[in-house]
Amino acid sequence: MHGNKPGVNSGLISDSRTAVATIGEPAGRGDRAVALARRYGLHVLRVALGIVFVWFGLLKLFQVSPASGLIGDLLTATVPAVPVRPVVMALGAVEVVIGLGFLSWIAPRMTLLLFLPQMTATFGTLVFLPGSVYQRGDPLLLSLSGEFVVKNLVLLAAGVAVLAMVPTRNEATRPPGHPFAATHR
């Protein structure tokens, strides 16, 4: 241990709001970066989700998405009577709406109500199209399509993290300064 040198972080964490620092690191060196990440991180994540959803949705609307084939295969395997092209176009429109919702943050609950089922549905491919997503039938050996689907776990987790920014109905009505008042809108 480095003892109790003035200006040196001991590396101990006193509570959940204390920045984590390396033992012996001068206090404050990483704290500013941590403070910025805490203040803006979820907003950056929200905007990134918005950009990705608008982009992917537009690719579907302009019929140039590489995911359209996988979506079509999933539809054919699960609901063969449904025409693929209109569903892909509708999915693209929904994704653009989700993306604009994340970017504008005007109606976050509605955005998340569209986002969560849309993201959850993408995992249907793992169940209904195992030949497309697993190599040699081994769920640990993902194909390119499988990697494309499994990476949606990150998007889903990001959406859940952004969901934490939405104040509950009780938080939204509490006066500013209250410990549980809404800080993000």
Beta strands, then each sheet from edge to edge (+ up, - down):
strand 1: 134-135
strand 2: 138-142
sheet 1: 1+ 2-
end
